[in-house]
Amino acid sequence: MVMHPKTVIGENCIIYQHTTFGASHGHNDNDGAPTLGNNVMVGIGATILGSIKIGNNVSIGAHSVVIRDVPDNAVVAGIPAEVKRYKNSEEIR
């Protein structure tokens, strides 16, 4: 795991191996560290970049690259990561 020293991680988070939490290094205006809410699951090899906020009860898919804020109860995946569905919802995007 690689982690920016100012990364904030909420309670009851599960972070799998080979993950990266870092600054975006000039790719956008949010070069700071990520903030994770409570009950977040970060899949194997996921990368979270910039001073973005990950909401509560979020699942991030394996090898996803998250570069934008993620709302509560979302399931995100992809490069760049996008919301695939919301927990407790049958609708898939």
C-alpha positions in Angstrom: 0.0 0.0 0.0 1.2 3.5 -0.8 -0.5 6.2 1.2 -0.2 10.0 1.2 0.6 11.1 4.7 -2.5 13.3 5.0 -5.0 10.7 3.8 -8.0 10.4 6.2 -9.6 7.0 6.6 -12.9 6.6 8.4 -14.1 3.8 10.7 -14.6 0.2 9.7 -12.9 0.5 6.3 -11.5 -2.5 4.5 -8.4 -1.8 2.3 -7.0 -4.7 0.2 -3.4 -5.0 -0.9 -1.6 -3.0 -3.6 -3.7 0.1 -3.2 -2.5 3.7 -3.7 -3.8 6.9 -2.0 -2.1 9.9 -3.3 -2.0 13.4 -4.8 -2.9 13.9 -8.4 0.4 15.9 -9.1 -1.1 18.7 -11.2 -3.5 16.7 -13.3 -6.3 18.7 -11.8 -6.9 21.2 -9.1 -7.1 18.8 -6.2 -3.5 17.8 -5.4 -4.2 17.0 -1.7 -4.9 13.7 -0.1 -8.1 11.6 -0.3 -10.6 11.3 2.5 -12.5 8.1 3.0 -15.8 7.9 4.9 -16.9 5.1 7.1 -17.5 1.5 6.0 -15.6 1.9 2.7 -14.2 -1.2 0.9 -11.2 -0.5 -1.4 -10.6 -3.4 -3.8 -7.2 -4.9 -4.7 -4.9 -2.6 -6.7 -7.3 0.4 -6.6 -5.8 3.9 -6.9 -7.5 7.0 -5.3 -5.9 10.3 -6.4 -6.3 13.9 -5.2 -8.2 15.7 -2.5 -11.4 13.9 -3.2 -14.0 12.6 -0.8 -15.2 9.0 -0.8 -18.6 8.8 0.9 -19.9 6.4 3.6 -20.7 2.8 2.6 -18.9 2.9 -0.7 -17.3 -0.1 -2.5 -14.5 0.6 -4.9 -13.8 -2.2 -7.5 -10.4 -3.9 -7.9 -7.9 -1.9 -10.0 -10.2 1.1 -10.3 -8.7 4.6 -10.6 -10.8 7.1 -8.6 -10.2 10.8 -9.5 -13.6 12.3 -8.5 -15.7 12.5 -5.4 -17.9 9.4 -4.7 -21.3 9.8 -3.1 -22.6 7.7 -0.2 -23.7 4.1 -0.9 -22.1 4.0 -4.3 -20.4 1.0 -6.0 -17.7 2.4 -8.4 -15.4 0.7 -10.8 -13.3 1.4 -13.9 -10.6 3.7 -15.2 -11.6 6.3 -14.4 -14.0 5.0 -11.8 -17.7 5.8 -12.3 -20.8 4.8 -10.3 -22.1 1.5 -11.5 -25.0 1.3 -9.0 -26.1 2.3 -5.6 -26.3 -0.1 -2.7 -29.9 -1.2 -2.0 -30.9 -0.4 -5.6 -31.6 -2.8 -8.4 -30.8 -0.2 -11.0 -27.4 -0.7 -12.8 -25.8 2.0 -14.8 
